[in-house]
Amino acid sequence: MKNQERIRERYLRDPLSVRLAGLAADLSRVASSARRETGGEAVAAMLEESQYLIEWMGAEAPVEVAEELVNLQVMLALWRRAWPEAQHSQLRRSLLAVQAKQWTDRVLGYSGLAMELESWQATAGEVLMDFEAPRDRRMLRLE
């Protein structure tokens, strides 16, 4: 990973919830890129980066989250090791994509930001439902 120390310093400035969301974003990109035959190098780099992100935040995470992150880091290491061969198999690329999507959802859940987003969406939906546009165009005329 290029500029590892600079990336680490910048990453550690954010609150834990934002760092978890960043990890979830990386894992989402792994899921997306793994499906494509041309995404091999990008996937390998994102797997490595995700491992570093976990390493850098592990000590600050609650114990139960840290434990899950360590398990995820092991899975990422196994995929990194297998990726040079696995990237040539559609089945294995699909398997990584599915797993990475599951990891994304779990890590995003740990961040708490998913619940905030759902709450915001629900509130926005209620506001939109409460808003009723005038049905009679005559009501729009200024006289």
BELCORKA-V782204 format. One record per residue. N is the residue number from 1. PHI is phi in degrees with one decimal (NA if undefined). Layout:
n: (N,N)
phi: (PHI,PHI)
This chain:
n: (1,2,3,4,5,6,7,8,9,10,11,12,13,14,15,16,17,18,19,20,21,22,23,24,25,26,27,28,29,30,31,32,33,34,35,36,37,38,39,40,41,42,43,44,45,46,47,48,49,50,51,52,53,54,55,56,57,58,59,60,61,62,63,64,65,66,67,68,69,70,71,72,73,74,75,76,77,78,79,80,81,82,83,84,85,86,87,88,89,90,91,92,93,94,95,96,97,98,99,100,101,102,103,104,105,106,107,108,109,110,111,112,113,114,115,116,117,118,119,120,121,122,123,124,125,126,127,128,129,130,131,132,133,134,135,136,137,138,139,140,141,142,143)
phi: (NA,-74.8,50.2,-55.9,-66.3,-64.4,-64.1,-60.6,-58.8,-65.9,-62.2,-74.3,-72.7,-79.9,-65.2,-55.1,-60.9,-70.7,-64.9,-63.0,-64.0,-65.1,-62.6,-60.8,-64.5,-60.3,-64.8,-64.9,-66.7,-61.1,-57.8,-68.5,-72.8,-63.4,-69.5,-94.9,-65.0,-90.4,-94.1,-56.4,-66.6,-63.6,-62.4,-58.3,-65.7,-71.5,-61.6,-63.7,-59.9,-61.6,-62.9,-64.1,-58.4,-65.0,-58.8,-70.6,-103.4,-51.8,-69.1,-91.1,-77.5,-56.2,-52.0,-66.1,-72.8,-59.1,-62.3,-63.9,-66.1,-63.0,-61.2,-64.3,-61.4,-63.9,-61.8,-63.1,-63.8,-63.9,-66.4,-60.9,-66.4,-85.1,-59.3,-52.9,-89.1,-62.8,-63.3,-90.9,-114.5,-59.0,-62.1,-69.4,-62.3,-64.6,-62.4,-62.4,-60.0,-65.7,-62.6,-63.1,-65.2,-63.8,-62.5,-56.1,-61.4,-65.8,-66.1,-62.6,-62.5,-63.1,-69.6,81.3,-72.0,-64.2,-68.3,-62.9,-63.9,-61.2,-64.0,-62.5,-62.6,-64.1,-63.8,-62.5,-63.8,-64.0,-61.8,-65.5,-69.2,-72.4,-79.4,-123.1,-72.8,-56.7,-86.9,-107.0,-59.6,-63.0,-70.1,-84.0,-71.4,-95.1,-116.5)
